[in-house]
Amino acid sequence: MKNEYRAGVFLLVVLNALILLLNIIDINWVWFNFRWEGQYLKQFVHEGTYMLIISILISIAVVLYYFRSNLNFYTKNKVLKYLSYAWLAQNAVLAISVCVRNYRYIEYFSLAYKRIGVFIFLLLTLYGLYTVFMKVKDKRSSFYLFRTNAYAILVVLVVTSLFNWDVIIAKYNFAHADRSYLHLDFMSALSDKALPYLDKPLAEVEKIKLAQRDDFEFDSGSSFSRGYNYMTADEYCYSIESRKAQFITEWERKSIWEWNWPEYKAYQQLKK
């Protein structure tokens, strides 16, 4: 047991040193000295998320392995506990760094489903780190971790299902089109519930498209747009007009059993 304890201390010292270096770099370059120079930020967020997932899996494995059976109740395991607390705290800092990365992504490239999903994932991650801390602190069982985190996932899924995310995305993206890239292809694919907020005059869409070409080169043959033709303002407005007509026709043919509040509200707004 003492040999296992020494191995755990050595492992956590090394892991803390590695993640400390990573956090210092992130705090310096992501939190305070970030500069956007026209680059695409998808990989910027993905790299941080992948690092966080790997780090979380390592932390869970370390805690479940070293804080089990006798070692969990070893009276001289304070150093191992404090190193575990430091490791969990640094994981929380890493989660905040991913949150900042995702915020930067939204700041320049607007809202999307996966970007919202990253925030939800980070919320669950921070709660998961808290439960791991409580397990170590109060000598709780592994079942405690699975039970509490399963409840948290269930609650978050129920709460997030109450929001009309398509409408939120449509309203936010058009409201911030003066400083964030408005991806018309993505916007035109949002559900019928958001149609009233996607319905914009051609002149307004053309104005947005023209203004964004000064800051974003995606529509002008840049390396990011090779092999992909971005939707024009005319194509977007035509697509929305076609969808509006089809939606109104289909809604008026629906039976009472197909009624739902978000689409009913959209129908009423479009008819006005």
C-alpha positions as CSV (number, residue, x, y, z in Angstrom):
1,M,0.0,0.0,0.0
2,K,2.9,2.4,0.8
3,N,4.5,1.7,-2.6
4,E,1.1,2.4,-4.3
5,Y,0.9,5.6,-2.3
6,R,4.4,6.8,-3.4
7,A,3.5,5.9,-7.0
8,G,0.3,8.0,-6.8
9,V,2.2,11.0,-5.3
10,F,4.8,10.8,-8.1
11,L,2.2,10.5,-10.8
12,L,0.1,13.5,-9.5
13,V,3.3,15.6,-9.2
14,V,4.1,15.0,-12.8
15,L,0.5,15.5,-14.0
16,N,0.2,18.8,-12.0
17,A,3.4,20.1,-13.5
18,L,2.3,19.3,-17.1
19,I,-1.2,20.8,-16.7
20,L,0.3,23.9,-14.9
21,L,2.5,24.6,-18.0
22,L,-0.6,24.2,-20.2
23,N,-2.7,26.5,-18.1
24,I,0.0,29.2,-18.0
25,I,0.2,29.2,-21.8
26,D,-3.6,29.3,-22.1
27,I,-4.1,32.1,-19.5
28,N,-1.4,34.2,-21.3
29,W,-2.4,33.6,-24.9
30,V,-6.2,32.8,-24.7
31,W,-7.4,34.8,-21.8
32,F,-5.5,38.1,-22.0
33,N,-3.4,38.3,-25.2
34,F,-5.6,36.8,-27.8
35,R,-5.6,38.5,-31.2
36,W,-7.9,37.4,-34.1
37,E,-6.2,37.9,-37.4
38,G,-8.8,36.4,-39.7
39,Q,-8.1,32.7,-38.9
40,Y,-10.8,30.1,-38.6
41,L,-11.3,29.2,-34.9
42,K,-12.9,25.8,-35.2
43,Q,-9.7,23.9,-34.5
44,F,-8.8,26.5,-31.8
45,V,-11.9,25.3,-29.8
46,H,-11.6,21.6,-30.7
47,E,-8.0,21.4,-29.5
48,G,-8.9,22.8,-26.1
49,T,-11.9,20.5,-25.8
50,Y,-9.9,17.4,-26.7
51,M,-7.3,18.3,-24.1
52,L,-10.0,18.8,-21.5
53,I,-11.6,15.5,-22.2
54,I,-8.3,13.6,-22.0
55,S,-7.5,15.4,-18.8
56,I,-10.9,14.6,-17.2
57,L,-10.6,11.0,-18.1
58,I,-7.1,10.8,-16.5
59,S,-8.4,12.5,-13.4
60,I,-11.3,10.1,-13.0
61,A,-9.0,7.1,-13.6
62,V,-6.5,8.3,-11.1
63,V,-9.0,9.1,-8.4
64,L,-10.9,5.8,-8.9
65,Y,-7.7,3.8,-8.8
66,Y,-5.8,5.5,-5.9
67,F,-8.8,6.4,-3.7
68,R,-10.2,2.9,-3.3
69,S,-10.4,0.4,-0.5
70,N,-7.6,0.7,2.1
71,L,-5.7,3.5,0.4
72,N,-8.8,5.7,0.6
73,F,-8.7,5.4,4.5
74,Y,-4.9,5.5,4.9
75,T,-4.2,8.1,7.6
76,K,-1.0,9.4,6.0
77,N,-2.5,10.1,2.6
78,K,-2.7,13.9,3.0
79,V,-0.1,14.7,0.4
80,L,-1.9,12.5,-2.1
81,K,-5.2,14.3,-1.3
82,Y,-3.7,17.8,-1.7
83,L,-2.1,16.9,-5.0
84,S,-5.5,15.5,-6.1
85,Y,-7.2,18.8,-5.1
86,A,-4.6,20.7,-7.0
87,W,-5.1,18.5,-10.1
88,L,-8.9,18.9,-10.0
89,A,-8.5,22.7,-9.5
90,Q,-6.2,22.9,-12.5
91,N,-8.7,20.9,-14.6
92,A,-11.3,23.5,-13.6
93,V,-9.0,26.2,-14.9
94,L,-8.5,24.2,-18.1
95,A,-12.4,24.1,-18.4
96,I,-12.5,27.9,-18.0
97,S,-9.9,28.2,-20.8
98,V,-12.1,26.1,-23.1
99,C,-15.0,28.3,-22.2
100,V,-12.9,31.4,-23.2
101,R,-11.9,29.7,-26.5
102,N,-15.6,28.9,-27.2
103,Y,-16.6,32.5,-26.4
104,R,-13.9,33.8,-28.8
105,Y,-15.4,31.5,-31.5
106,I,-18.9,32.8,-30.9
107,E,-17.6,36.4,-30.8
108,Y,-16.3,36.1,-34.4
109,F,-18.4,33.3,-35.9
110,S,-21.8,33.6,-34.2
111,L,-23.9,31.0,-32.4
112,A,-24.4,27.3,-33.5
113,Y,-25.6,24.1,-32.0
114,K,-22.2,22.7,-31.1
115,R,-21.0,25.9,-29.6
116,I,-23.9,25.9,-27.3
117,G,-23.3,22.3,-26.6
118,V,-19.7,23.1,-25.6
119,F,-21.0,25.4,-22.8
120,I,-23.4,22.7,-21.6
121,F,-20.5,20.2,-21.6
122,L,-18.3,22.6,-19.6
123,L,-21.1,23.1,-17.0
124,L,-21.4,19.3,-16.5
125,T,-17.6,19.1,-16.4
126,L,-17.3,21.6,-13.6
127,Y,-20.0,19.8,-11.6
128,G,-18.2,16.5,-12.3
129,L,-15.0,17.9,-11.0
130,Y,-16.8,19.0,-7.8
131,T,-18.2,15.5,-7.3
132,V,-14.7,14.0,-7.7
133,F,-13.5,16.5,-5.1
134,M,-16.3,15.5,-2.7
135,K,-15.4,11.8,-3.2
136,V,-11.8,12.4,-2.2
137,K,-12.6,14.7,0.6
138,D,-15.4,12.7,2.3
139,K,-14.2,9.2,1.3
140,R,-17.3,8.5,-0.8
141,S,-17.8,5.5,-3.0
142,S,-17.5,5.3,-6.8
143,F,-21.2,4.8,-7.0
144,Y,-21.6,8.3,-5.6
145,L,-19.8,9.7,-8.6
146,F,-21.9,7.8,-11.1
147,R,-25.2,8.5,-9.3
148,T,-24.8,12.2,-8.8
149,N,-23.4,12.8,-12.3
150,A,-26.2,10.8,-13.9
151,Y,-28.7,13.0,-12.1
152,A,-26.9,16.1,-13.2
153,I,-26.9,15.0,-16.9
154,L,-30.7,14.2,-16.6
155,V,-31.5,17.6,-15.1
156,V,-29.4,19.5,-17.7
157,L,-31.0,17.6,-20.6
158,V,-34.5,18.4,-19.2
159,V,-33.7,22.1,-18.6
160,T,-32.0,22.7,-21.9
161,S,-34.9,21.1,-23.8
162,L,-37.2,23.9,-22.6
163,F,-35.4,26.5,-24.8
164,N,-36.2,27.2,-28.4
165,W,-32.6,27.1,-29.6
166,D,-33.3,27.8,-33.2
167,V,-35.0,31.1,-32.4
168,I,-32.3,32.1,-30.0
169,I,-29.6,31.4,-32.6
170,A,-31.5,33.2,-35.4
171,K,-32.1,36.3,-33.2
172,Y,-28.6,36.4,-31.8
173,N,-26.8,35.9,-35.1
174,F,-28.6,38.6,-37.0
175,A,-28.3,41.0,-34.1
176,H,-24.5,40.5,-34.1
177,A,-24.0,40.4,-37.8
178,D,-22.2,43.7,-37.7
179,R,-19.2,42.0,-35.9
180,S,-19.7,38.2,-36.2
181,Y,-19.7,36.2,-39.4
182,L,-23.2,35.3,-40.5
183,H,-23.2,31.9,-42.2
184,L,-26.2,32.1,-44.5
185,D,-26.0,28.4,-45.4
186,F,-26.4,27.4,-41.7
187,M,-29.1,30.0,-41.1
188,S,-31.2,28.9,-44.0
189,A,-31.2,25.3,-42.5
190,L,-32.6,26.3,-39.1
191,S,-36.0,24.7,-38.3
192,D,-39.4,26.2,-39.3
193,K,-39.8,27.5,-35.8
194,A,-37.2,30.2,-36.5
195,L,-38.6,31.3,-39.9
196,P,-40.1,34.7,-38.7
197,Y,-36.6,35.6,-37.5
198,L,-34.9,34.4,-40.6
199,D,-37.2,36.3,-42.9
200,K,-35.1,39.4,-43.8
201,P,-35.4,41.9,-46.7
202,L,-33.0,41.3,-49.6
203,A,-31.4,44.7,-49.1
204,E,-30.6,44.0,-45.4
205,V,-29.0,40.7,-46.2
206,E,-27.0,42.2,-49.1
207,K,-25.8,45.0,-46.8
208,I,-24.7,42.4,-44.2
209,K,-22.9,40.3,-46.8
210,L,-21.1,43.3,-48.3
211,A,-20.0,44.6,-44.8
212,Q,-18.6,41.2,-43.8
213,R,-16.4,40.9,-46.8
214,D,-14.1,43.5,-45.3
215,D,-13.4,41.3,-42.3
216,F,-14.0,37.8,-43.5
217,E,-12.5,36.3,-46.7
218,F,-14.5,33.1,-46.7
219,D,-16.5,34.3,-49.8
220,S,-13.6,35.5,-51.8
221,G,-11.6,32.3,-52.6
222,S,-9.6,32.1,-49.3
223,S,-8.0,28.8,-48.2
224,F,-11.0,28.2,-46.0
225,S,-13.6,28.4,-48.8
226,R,-11.8,26.3,-51.4
227,G,-14.2,23.7,-52.8
228,Y,-17.2,25.4,-51.1
229,N,-19.5,28.0,-52.6
230,Y,-21.1,30.1,-49.9
231,M,-24.7,31.1,-50.3
232,T,-25.4,34.5,-51.8
233,A,-27.9,37.0,-50.4
234,D,-30.3,36.3,-53.4
235,E,-30.1,32.5,-52.8
236,Y,-30.7,33.0,-49.1
237,C,-33.8,35.1,-49.5
238,Y,-35.2,32.8,-52.2
239,S,-34.7,29.8,-49.9
240,I,-36.5,31.5,-47.0
241,E,-39.4,32.6,-49.2
242,S,-39.9,29.1,-50.5
243,R,-39.8,27.6,-47.1
244,K,-42.3,30.2,-45.8
245,A,-44.8,29.3,-48.5
246,Q,-44.3,25.6,-47.9
247,F,-44.6,25.9,-44.1
248,I,-47.8,28.0,-44.2
249,T,-49.4,25.5,-46.6
250,E,-48.4,22.5,-44.6
251,W,-49.4,24.0,-41.3
252,E,-52.9,24.8,-42.5
253,R,-53.3,21.2,-43.5
254,K,-52.2,19.7,-40.2
255,S,-54.6,18.1,-37.8
256,I,-55.1,18.9,-34.2
257,W,-52.8,16.0,-33.2
258,E,-49.9,17.7,-35.0
259,W,-50.3,21.0,-33.2
260,N,-47.4,22.4,-31.3
261,W,-46.8,25.8,-29.8
262,P,-43.5,26.9,-31.4
263,E,-44.7,26.2,-34.9
264,Y,-48.1,27.8,-34.2
265,K,-46.4,30.9,-33.0
266,A,-44.2,31.0,-36.1
267,Y,-47.3,30.6,-38.3
268,Q,-49.0,33.5,-36.6
269,Q,-46.0,35.7,-37.0
270,L,-45.6,34.9,-40.6
271,K,-49.3,35.5,-41.4
272,K,-49.0,39.0,-39.9
